[in-house]
Amino acid sequence: MYIACHHCGEKQWFDMRRNCELCGSTLRRCLDCTNYDKPSQKCQATGAEVDLQEAENPGALAVSALCRQYRPVTSVIRSTV
């Protein structure tokens, strides 16, 4: 399955990759994860507090970058034709 980079829109194969091959942005954002509760700014899977700024624009050391509980929302997933 593919995930679209939030920064450049490039389709990337969803695996353990941290960064977009085209623009280098962190691919996994808490904001795009089904476990992230935006109103409480908290991960429901891990209990970690993630402020909205980091959830929207994660850096290389963001909680989401290598999160094992990361589950992309269906609107983020793209299929190949």
Secondary structure, DSSP 8 states (H G I E B T S, - for coil): -EEE-TTT--EEE-SS--B-TTT--BS--GGGBTTEETTTTEETTT--B--HHHHHS--TT-GGGG-TT--B-TTTEE---
